[in-house]
Amino acid sequence: MILYSTKNQHLKASLEEAVFRSLPPDNGLYMPEFIPKVSTEFLNKIENLTFNEIAFEVSKTLLSEDIPESDIRLIVERAFDFDAPIVPIEDKTYCLELFHGPSMAFKDFGARFMASLMSYFLVRSQKEIHILVATSGDTGGAVAQGFYNVPGINVTILYPSGKVSDIQEKQLTTLGGNVKALEVDGTFDDCQALVKQAFLDDELNQKYNLASANSINISRLIPQSFYYFRAYAQVKHVGLPVVFSVPSGNFGNLSAGLLAYRMGLPVSHFIATTNRNNVVPNYLDRGAYHPVPSVETISNAMDVGNPSNFVRMTRFFGDDWQQVKQDISGFWFDDEQTKTAMREVYDHTGYLMCPHTAVAYLGLKEYINLTKKEVAGVFLSTAHYAKFLNVVEDALGTNEVEIPTRLSDLLSKPKVATSISKHFGDFKAYLLS
Ligand SMILES: *Cc1c(COP(=O)(O)O)cnc(C)c1O
Protein backbone atom coordinates (compact mmCIF):
# COMPACT_ATOMS: atom_id res chain seq x y z
CA MET A 1 0.00 0.00 0.00
CA ILE A 2 1.38 3.37 -1.04
CA LEU A 3 -0.03 6.37 0.78
CA TYR A 4 -0.02 10.01 -0.21
CA SER A 5 -0.59 13.22 1.72
CA THR A 6 -3.95 14.93 1.19
CA LYS A 7 -1.99 18.19 0.93
CA ASN A 8 0.42 17.00 -1.76
CA GLN A 9 -0.16 13.90 -3.85
CA HIS A 10 3.55 13.65 -4.67
CA LEU A 11 4.45 13.25 -1.00
CA LYS A 12 4.29 9.48 -0.57
CA ALA A 13 4.97 6.95 2.16
CA SER A 14 5.07 3.20 2.65
CA LEU A 15 2.63 1.58 5.06
CA GLU A 16 5.36 1.24 7.69
CA GLU A 17 6.35 4.91 7.42
CA ALA A 18 2.74 6.06 7.62
CA VAL A 19 2.04 3.89 10.66
CA PHE A 20 4.97 5.25 12.68
CA ARG A 21 4.68 8.85 11.54
CA SER A 22 0.87 9.09 11.88
CA LEU A 23 0.96 12.38 9.93
CA PRO A 24 2.81 13.33 6.76
CA PRO A 25 5.48 16.03 7.29
CA ASP A 26 3.19 18.62 5.64
CA ASN A 27 0.45 17.92 8.22
CA GLY A 28 -1.99 16.50 5.67
CA LEU A 29 -3.57 13.08 6.17
CA TYR A 30 -2.35 9.83 4.68
CA MET A 31 -4.67 8.35 2.07
CA PRO A 32 -4.20 5.11 0.11
CA GLU A 33 -3.11 5.92 -3.44
CA PHE A 34 -5.13 3.02 -4.79
CA ILE A 35 -8.04 1.21 -3.14
CA PRO A 36 -8.30 -2.42 -4.25
CA LYS A 37 -11.65 -4.22 -4.46
CA VAL A 38 -12.54 -7.33 -2.47
CA SER A 39 -13.48 -10.35 -4.57
CA THR A 40 -17.07 -11.19 -5.56
CA GLU A 41 -16.46 -14.66 -4.20
CA PHE A 42 -15.76 -13.16 -0.77
CA LEU A 43 -18.97 -11.08 -0.81
CA ASN A 44 -20.96 -14.10 -2.00
CA LYS A 45 -20.01 -16.19 1.03
CA ILE A 46 -19.46 -13.42 3.59
CA GLU A 47 -22.48 -14.45 5.71
CA ASN A 48 -20.66 -17.69 6.60
CA LEU A 49 -17.50 -15.98 7.85
CA THR A 50 -16.45 -14.96 11.36
CA PHE A 51 -15.29 -11.45 12.22
CA ASN A 52 -11.65 -12.54 12.11
CA GLU A 53 -12.07 -14.30 8.77
CA ILE A 54 -13.58 -11.12 7.33
CA ALA A 55 -10.84 -8.98 8.92
CA PHE A 56 -8.21 -11.25 7.39
CA GLU A 57 -9.75 -11.11 3.92
CA VAL A 58 -10.08 -7.31 3.94
CA SER A 59 -6.55 -6.86 5.38
CA LYS A 60 -5.13 -9.21 2.77
CA THR A 61 -6.79 -7.19 0.00
CA LEU A 62 -5.25 -3.97 1.33
CA LEU A 63 -1.90 -5.07 2.74
CA SER A 64 -0.63 -8.11 0.84
CA GLU A 65 2.04 -6.06 -0.94
CA ASP A 66 3.49 -5.06 2.41
CA ILE A 67 3.08 -8.12 4.61
CA PRO A 68 3.08 -11.89 3.88
CA GLU A 69 -0.35 -13.52 4.24
CA SER A 70 0.67 -15.75 7.13
CA ASP A 71 1.78 -12.68 9.09
CA ILE A 72 -1.42 -10.78 8.25
CA ARG A 73 -3.30 -13.68 9.79
CA LEU A 74 -1.23 -13.43 12.98
CA ILE A 75 -1.70 -9.65 13.17
CA VAL A 76 -5.49 -10.08 12.92
CA GLU A 77 -5.59 -12.94 15.44
CA ARG A 78 -3.54 -10.98 17.96
CA ALA A 79 -5.75 -7.89 17.54
CA PHE A 80 -9.26 -9.30 17.80
CA ASP A 81 -10.86 -11.61 20.32
CA PHE A 82 -14.21 -9.86 20.12
CA ASP A 83 -16.99 -9.56 17.55
CA ALA A 84 -19.27 -6.83 16.18
CA PRO A 85 -22.75 -8.35 16.50
CA ILE A 86 -25.95 -6.97 15.01
CA VAL A 87 -29.01 -6.73 17.27
CA PRO A 88 -32.49 -6.21 15.77
CA ILE A 89 -34.17 -3.29 17.60
CA GLU A 90 -37.25 -2.57 15.51
CA ASP A 91 -38.54 -3.73 12.14
CA LYS A 92 -35.62 -3.60 9.67
CA THR A 93 -33.67 -1.51 12.16
CA TYR A 94 -30.47 -2.99 13.53
CA CYS A 95 -27.93 -1.90 16.08
CA LEU A 96 -24.30 -2.74 15.28
CA GLU A 97 -22.72 -3.21 18.70
CA LEU A 98 -19.10 -2.08 18.59
CA PHE A 99 -18.49 -2.22 22.34
CA HIS A 100 -17.45 -5.83 22.92
CA GLY A 101 -13.72 -5.03 23.07
CA PRO A 102 -11.61 -4.44 26.20
CA SER A 103 -12.52 -0.77 26.76
CA MET A 104 -16.15 -1.30 25.70
CA ALA A 105 -16.06 1.30 22.93
CA PHE A 106 -15.50 1.09 19.20
CA LYS A 107 -12.06 2.69 19.44
CA ASP A 108 -10.84 -0.76 20.52
CA PHE A 109 -10.96 -1.94 16.91
CA GLY A 110 -8.54 0.77 15.81
CA ALA A 111 -6.29 0.66 18.85
CA ARG A 112 -5.90 -3.12 18.93
CA PHE A 113 -5.08 -3.39 15.24
CA MET A 114 -2.65 -0.46 15.37
CA ALA A 115 -0.84 -2.09 18.31
CA SER A 116 -0.68 -5.44 16.58
CA LEU A 117 0.60 -3.96 13.32
CA MET A 118 3.19 -1.73 15.03
CA SER A 119 4.44 -4.66 17.04
CA TYR A 120 4.86 -6.72 13.86
CA PHE A 121 7.06 -4.01 12.30
CA LEU A 122 9.00 -3.44 15.53
CA VAL A 123 9.84 -7.09 16.09
CA ARG A 124 11.20 -7.31 12.54
CA SER A 125 13.31 -4.18 12.89
CA GLN A 126 14.25 -5.08 16.51
CA LYS A 127 13.25 -1.62 17.65
CA GLU A 128 11.38 -0.43 20.70
CA ILE A 129 9.07 2.54 20.82
CA HIS A 130 7.66 4.68 23.55
CA ILE A 131 4.13 5.90 22.94
CA LEU A 132 2.92 9.10 24.59
CA VAL A 133 -0.83 9.77 24.69
CA ALA A 134 -2.83 12.58 26.21
CA THR A 135 -6.45 11.63 26.81
CA SER A 136 -9.65 13.29 27.89
CA GLY A 137 -11.24 9.87 28.43
CA ASP A 138 -12.14 7.27 25.85
CA THR A 139 -9.12 7.23 23.55
CA GLY A 140 -6.75 6.61 26.43
CA GLY A 141 -8.68 3.55 27.60
CA ALA A 142 -8.68 1.98 24.16
CA VAL A 143 -4.99 2.75 23.63
CA ALA A 144 -4.01 1.49 27.09
CA GLN A 145 -5.88 -1.77 26.59
CA GLY A 146 -4.77 -2.05 22.96
CA PHE A 147 -1.06 -1.77 23.72
CA TYR A 148 -1.12 -3.69 27.00
CA ASN A 149 1.57 -6.40 26.94
CA VAL A 150 2.43 -5.78 23.29
CA PRO A 151 6.14 -6.56 22.76
CA GLY A 152 8.42 -3.67 21.80
CA ILE A 153 6.06 -0.96 23.03
CA ASN A 154 5.95 1.13 26.20
CA VAL A 155 3.03 3.46 26.81
CA THR A 156 2.71 6.57 28.95
CA ILE A 157 -0.78 7.99 29.26
CA LEU A 158 -1.42 11.50 30.57
CA TYR A 159 -4.87 12.39 31.86
CA PRO A 160 -6.25 15.47 33.61
CA SER A 161 -6.77 14.84 37.33
CA GLY A 162 -10.45 14.83 38.33
CA LYS A 163 -11.67 15.34 34.78
CA VAL A 164 -12.28 11.80 33.59
CA SER A 165 -15.03 9.47 34.84
CA ASP A 166 -14.28 6.79 37.47
CA ILE A 167 -14.59 4.02 34.92
CA GLN A 168 -12.36 5.82 32.45
CA GLU A 169 -9.73 6.46 35.13
CA LYS A 170 -9.72 2.80 36.17
CA GLN A 171 -9.34 1.71 32.56
CA LEU A 172 -6.14 3.78 32.39
CA THR A 173 -4.67 3.06 35.79
CA THR A 174 -5.24 -0.60 36.60
CA LEU A 175 -3.29 -2.38 33.87
CA GLY A 176 0.32 -2.00 35.00
CA GLY A 177 3.06 -3.71 32.97
CA ASN A 178 4.10 -1.65 29.97
CA VAL A 179 1.31 0.91 30.51
CA LYS A 180 2.07 3.81 32.88
CA ALA A 181 -0.53 6.39 33.85
CA LEU A 182 0.31 9.98 34.74
CA GLU A 183 -2.29 11.99 36.59
CA VAL A 184 -1.66 15.58 35.61
CA ASP A 185 -2.65 18.48 37.83
CA GLY A 186 -4.18 20.43 34.94
CA THR A 187 -6.57 20.23 32.00
CA PHE A 188 -6.65 18.03 28.92
CA ASP A 189 -5.01 20.88 27.00
CA ASP A 190 -2.15 20.87 29.52
CA CYS A 191 -1.70 17.13 28.96
CA GLN A 192 -1.63 17.63 25.23
CA ALA A 193 0.88 20.47 25.52
CA LEU A 194 3.21 18.24 27.56
CA VAL A 195 3.09 15.52 24.91
CA LYS A 196 3.72 18.00 22.11
CA GLN A 197 6.70 19.47 23.91
CA ALA A 198 8.16 16.01 24.54
CA PHE A 199 8.13 15.28 20.82
CA LEU A 200 10.23 18.43 20.28
CA ASP A 201 12.73 17.72 23.07
CA ASP A 202 16.20 16.64 21.83
CA GLU A 203 17.27 14.82 24.96
CA LEU A 204 14.09 12.74 25.12
CA ASN A 205 14.28 11.95 21.42
CA GLN A 206 17.87 10.77 21.82
CA LYS A 207 16.97 8.44 24.62
CA TYR A 208 13.64 7.13 23.30
CA ASN A 209 12.02 6.30 20.03
CA LEU A 210 8.89 8.38 20.71
CA ALA A 211 5.65 7.77 18.80
CA SER A 212 2.04 8.86 19.06
CA ALA A 213 -1.12 6.78 18.79
CA ASN A 214 -2.91 9.49 16.91
CA SER A 215 -6.53 8.86 15.98
CA ILE A 216 -5.88 9.75 12.35
CA ASN A 217 -3.24 7.05 11.99
CA ILE A 218 -4.04 4.97 8.91
CA SER A 219 -3.69 1.79 10.97
CA ARG A 220 -6.66 2.87 13.07
CA LEU A 221 -8.77 3.60 10.02
CA ILE A 222 -8.22 0.28 8.21
CA PRO A 223 -9.61 -2.03 10.96
CA GLN A 224 -12.71 0.10 11.34
CA SER A 225 -13.69 -0.92 7.82
CA PHE A 226 -13.87 -4.57 8.94
CA TYR A 227 -17.04 -4.13 10.99
CA TYR A 228 -18.94 -2.57 8.10
CA PHE A 229 -18.31 -5.81 6.19
CA ARG A 230 -19.28 -7.83 9.25
CA ALA A 231 -22.51 -5.83 9.60
CA TYR A 232 -23.36 -6.38 5.95
CA ALA A 233 -22.77 -10.12 6.41
CA GLN A 234 -25.39 -10.17 9.16
CA VAL A 235 -28.12 -8.22 7.35
CA LYS A 236 -27.54 -9.59 3.86
CA HIS A 237 -30.36 -12.15 4.30
CA VAL A 238 -32.89 -9.31 4.67
CA GLY A 239 -32.41 -8.64 0.95
CA LEU A 240 -32.82 -4.85 1.19
CA PRO A 241 -30.37 -2.02 0.40
CA VAL A 242 -28.14 -1.41 3.42
CA VAL A 243 -27.89 2.02 5.06
CA PHE A 244 -25.47 2.95 7.88
CA SER A 245 -26.03 5.74 10.39
CA VAL A 246 -22.73 6.74 12.01
CA PRO A 247 -22.56 8.86 15.20
CA SER A 248 -19.73 11.19 14.33
CA GLY A 249 -17.18 13.50 15.94
CA ASN A 250 -13.88 13.43 14.08
CA PHE A 251 -15.41 11.35 11.27
CA GLY A 252 -12.85 8.54 11.43
CA ASN A 253 -15.63 5.99 11.80
CA LEU A 254 -17.56 7.28 8.79
CA SER A 255 -14.36 7.52 6.72
CA ALA A 256 -13.71 3.85 7.47
CA GLY A 257 -17.19 3.05 6.16
CA LEU A 258 -16.30 4.90 2.98
CA LEU A 259 -13.12 2.86 2.68
CA ALA A 260 -15.22 -0.33 2.87
CA TYR A 261 -17.58 1.13 0.27
CA ARG A 262 -14.72 1.95 -2.10
CA MET A 263 -13.45 -1.61 -1.63
CA GLY A 264 -16.75 -2.83 -3.03
CA LEU A 265 -19.03 -3.27 -0.02
CA PRO A 266 -22.61 -2.88 -1.28
CA VAL A 267 -23.81 0.11 0.76
CA SER A 268 -26.82 2.08 -0.41
CA HIS A 269 -26.30 5.20 1.72
CA PHE A 270 -24.42 6.66 4.69
CA ILE A 271 -25.90 8.94 7.31
CA ALA A 272 -23.54 11.31 9.10
CA THR A 273 -25.27 11.97 12.40
CA THR A 274 -23.96 14.47 14.93
CA ASN A 275 -25.02 16.25 18.10
CA ARG A 276 -25.17 20.09 18.14
CA ASN A 277 -21.63 20.12 16.77
CA ASN A 278 -23.09 20.12 13.30
CA VAL A 279 -20.44 21.48 10.90
CA VAL A 280 -20.64 18.42 8.67
CA PRO A 281 -24.47 18.26 8.39
CA ASN A 282 -24.25 21.99 7.53
CA TYR A 283 -21.60 21.31 4.91
CA LEU A 284 -23.79 18.59 3.38
CA ASP A 285 -26.72 21.05 3.27
CA ARG A 286 -24.93 24.08 1.89
CA GLY A 287 -21.63 22.99 0.37
CA ALA A 288 -19.53 25.28 2.56
CA TYR A 289 -17.36 24.03 5.40
CA HIS A 290 -17.07 26.35 8.39
CA PRO A 291 -15.27 24.87 11.40
CA VAL A 292 -16.31 26.42 14.73
CA PRO A 293 -15.35 25.92 18.39
CA SER A 294 -17.04 22.83 19.84
CA VAL A 295 -19.97 22.98 22.27
CA GLU A 296 -20.52 20.57 25.17
CA THR A 297 -23.21 17.92 24.88
CA ILE A 298 -24.18 14.68 26.63
CA SER A 299 -22.66 12.71 23.72
CA ASN A 300 -19.32 14.27 24.55
CA ALA A 301 -17.07 11.95 22.53
CA MET A 302 -18.60 13.70 19.50
CA ASP A 303 -18.04 17.28 20.68
CA VAL A 304 -15.81 18.30 17.80
CA GLY A 305 -15.97 21.61 15.94
CA ASN A 306 -13.32 20.93 13.31
CA PRO A 307 -13.32 17.18 12.54
CA SER A 308 -9.82 15.88 11.87
CA ASN A 309 -10.99 13.39 9.22
CA PHE A 310 -13.14 15.84 7.25
CA VAL A 311 -10.58 16.04 4.44
CA ARG A 312 -10.32 12.27 4.27
CA MET A 313 -14.09 11.93 4.05
CA THR A 314 -14.40 14.33 1.10
CA ARG A 315 -11.27 12.97 -0.61
CA PHE A 316 -13.07 9.65 -1.12
CA PHE A 317 -15.31 11.68 -3.48
CA GLY A 318 -12.56 13.71 -5.15
CA ASP A 319 -13.52 16.65 -2.87
CA ASP A 320 -16.70 17.13 -4.92
CA TRP A 321 -19.65 18.24 -2.75
CA GLN A 322 -22.27 17.00 -5.26
CA GLN A 323 -20.71 13.54 -5.19
CA VAL A 324 -20.45 13.52 -1.39
CA LYS A 325 -24.14 14.43 -1.10
CA GLN A 326 -25.22 11.55 -3.30
CA ASP A 327 -23.88 9.01 -0.83
CA ILE A 328 -24.06 10.80 2.53
CA SER A 329 -26.94 12.57 4.28
CA GLY A 330 -26.32 14.62 7.41
CA PHE A 331 -28.59 15.14 10.41
CA TRP A 332 -28.01 16.51 13.89
CA PHE A 333 -29.91 16.31 17.19
CA ASP A 334 -29.78 18.13 20.50
CA ASP A 335 -29.50 16.67 24.00
CA GLU A 336 -33.26 16.66 24.67
CA GLN A 337 -33.95 14.70 21.48
CA THR A 338 -31.15 12.31 22.38
CA LYS A 339 -32.50 11.65 25.87
CA THR A 340 -36.04 11.20 24.53
CA ALA A 341 -34.77 8.59 22.07
CA MET A 342 -32.90 6.75 24.84
CA ARG A 343 -36.07 6.67 26.95
CA GLU A 344 -38.48 5.73 24.16
CA VAL A 345 -36.37 2.94 22.75
CA TYR A 346 -35.92 1.58 26.27
CA ASP A 347 -39.65 1.79 27.00
CA HIS A 348 -40.64 0.11 23.74
CA THR A 349 -37.96 -2.53 23.42
CA GLY A 350 -35.98 -2.75 26.68
CA TYR A 351 -32.79 -1.86 24.80
CA LEU A 352 -30.40 0.58 26.47
CA MET A 353 -28.32 2.93 24.34
CA CYS A 354 -25.47 5.26 25.22
CA PRO A 355 -26.09 8.86 24.12
CA HIS A 356 -23.83 8.52 21.03
CA THR A 357 -25.73 5.44 19.94
CA ALA A 358 -29.04 7.26 20.44
CA VAL A 359 -27.87 10.05 18.12
CA ALA A 360 -27.13 7.44 15.44
CA TYR A 361 -30.55 5.86 15.97
CA LEU A 362 -32.24 9.24 15.49
CA GLY A 363 -30.31 9.85 12.26
CA LEU A 364 -31.45 6.56 10.81
CA LYS A 365 -35.10 7.18 11.74
CA GLU A 366 -34.99 10.67 10.23
CA TYR A 367 -33.56 9.36 6.98
CA ILE A 368 -36.22 6.66 6.71
CA ASN A 369 -39.02 9.14 7.54
CA LEU A 370 -37.85 11.64 4.95
CA THR A 371 -37.11 9.25 2.10
CA LYS A 372 -39.74 6.56 2.82
CA LYS A 373 -37.20 4.08 1.50
CA GLU A 374 -37.38 0.43 2.38
CA VAL A 375 -33.93 -0.37 3.66
CA ALA A 376 -32.05 -2.54 6.12
CA GLY A 377 -31.04 0.27 8.47
CA VAL A 378 -27.97 -0.20 10.64
CA PHE A 379 -27.05 2.33 13.32
CA LEU A 380 -23.65 2.06 14.95
CA SER A 381 -23.38 1.72 18.71
CA THR A 382 -20.01 3.20 19.57
CA ALA A 383 -19.97 2.56 23.32
CA HIS A 384 -21.61 0.45 26.00
CA TYR A 385 -24.31 2.41 27.84
CA ALA A 386 -22.69 1.76 31.22
CA LYS A 387 -19.74 3.97 30.27
CA PHE A 388 -22.18 6.89 30.39
CA LEU A 389 -24.17 5.78 33.39
CA ASN A 390 -25.08 9.27 34.66
CA VAL A 391 -26.51 10.32 31.32
CA VAL A 392 -28.44 7.06 30.93
CA GLU A 393 -29.90 7.31 34.44
CA ASP A 394 -30.85 10.92 33.87
CA ALA A 395 -32.54 10.12 30.55
CA LEU A 396 -34.45 7.17 31.98
CA GLY A 397 -35.27 8.91 35.28
CA THR A 398 -33.91 6.08 37.43
CA ASN A 399 -30.76 5.27 39.34
CA GLU A 400 -31.03 1.55 39.07
CA VAL A 401 -29.36 0.89 35.74
CA GLU A 402 -27.28 -2.26 35.96
CA ILE A 403 -23.66 -2.22 35.03
CA PRO A 404 -21.92 -5.31 33.63
CA THR A 405 -19.59 -7.20 35.98
CA ARG A 406 -16.64 -6.39 33.76
CA LEU A 407 -17.05 -2.73 34.66
CA SER A 408 -17.94 -3.23 38.32
CA ASP A 409 -14.88 -5.50 38.73
CA LEU A 410 -12.78 -2.75 37.24
CA LEU A 411 -14.10 -0.22 39.74
CA SER A 412 -12.91 -2.36 42.65
CA LYS A 413 -9.33 -2.63 41.36
CA PRO A 414 -6.71 -0.32 42.90
CA LYS A 415 -5.63 2.68 40.87
CA VAL A 416 -1.93 3.03 40.12
CA ALA A 417 -0.93 6.45 38.78
CA THR A 418 1.91 8.90 39.28
CA SER A 419 0.84 12.46 40.05
CA ILE A 420 2.74 15.20 38.26
CA SER A 421 2.36 18.94 37.79
CA LYS A 422 1.64 20.51 34.42
CA HIS A 423 5.23 21.76 34.12
CA PHE A 424 7.29 20.19 31.38
CA GLY A 425 10.37 19.89 33.62
CA ASP A 426 8.52 17.44 35.89
CA PHE A 427 7.25 15.38 33.00
CA LYS A 428 10.70 15.21 31.42
CA ALA A 429 12.36 14.23 34.70
CA TYR A 430 9.77 11.47 35.09
CA LEU A 431 10.42 10.11 31.59
CA LEU A 432 14.21 10.21 32.04
CA SER A 433 14.15 8.47 35.43
C1 LIG B 1 -14.75 8.71 19.41
C2 LIG B 1 -16.20 8.41 19.58
C3 LIG B 1 -17.16 8.79 18.61
C4 LIG B 1 -16.81 9.59 17.38
O1 LIG B 1 -16.13 8.84 16.41
P1 LIG B 1 -15.34 9.57 15.23
O2 LIG B 1 -14.61 8.48 14.53
O3 LIG B 1 -14.41 10.56 15.88
O4 LIG B 1 -16.35 10.24 14.36
C5 LIG B 1 -18.49 8.40 18.81
N1 LIG B 1 -18.86 7.72 19.91
C6 LIG B 1 -17.98 7.37 20.87
C7 LIG B 1 -18.46 6.63 22.07
C8 LIG B 1 -16.61 7.69 20.75
O5 LIG B 1 -15.75 7.33 21.70
The ligand as a MOL file (V3000), in Angstrom:
LIG
                    3D

  0  0  0     0  0            999 V3000
M  V30 BEGIN CTAB
M  V30 COUNTS 15 15 0 0 0
M  V30 BEGIN ATOM
M  V30 1 C -14.7500 8.7050 19.4050 0
M  V30 2 C -16.1960 8.4140 19.5790 0
M  V30 3 C -17.1630 8.7920 18.6090 0
M  V30 4 C -16.8130 9.5900 17.3750 0
M  V30 5 O -16.1260 8.8380 16.4100 0
M  V30 6 P -15.3370 9.5670 15.2290 0
M  V30 7 O -14.6080 8.4810 14.5290 0
M  V30 8 O -14.4140 10.5600 15.8800 0
M  V30 9 O -16.3490 10.2380 14.3620 0
M  V30 10 C -18.4880 8.4010 18.8060 0
M  V30 11 N -18.8620 7.7240 19.9130 0
M  V30 12 C -17.9780 7.3670 20.8690 0
M  V30 13 C -18.4620 6.6280 22.0680 0
M  V30 14 C -16.6140 7.6880 20.7490 0
M  V30 15 O -15.7460 7.3280 21.7020 0
M  V30 END ATOM
M  V30 BEGIN BOND
M  V30 1 1 1 2
M  V30 2 1 2 3
M  V30 3 2 2 14
M  V30 4 1 3 4
M  V30 5 2 3 10
M  V30 6 1 4 5
M  V30 7 1 5 6
M  V30 8 2 6 7
M  V30 9 1 6 8
M  V30 10 1 6 9
M  V30 11 1 10 11
M  V30 12 2 11 12
M  V30 13 1 12 13
M  V30 14 1 12 14
M  V30 15 1 14 15
M  V30 END BOND
M  V30 END CTAB
M  END
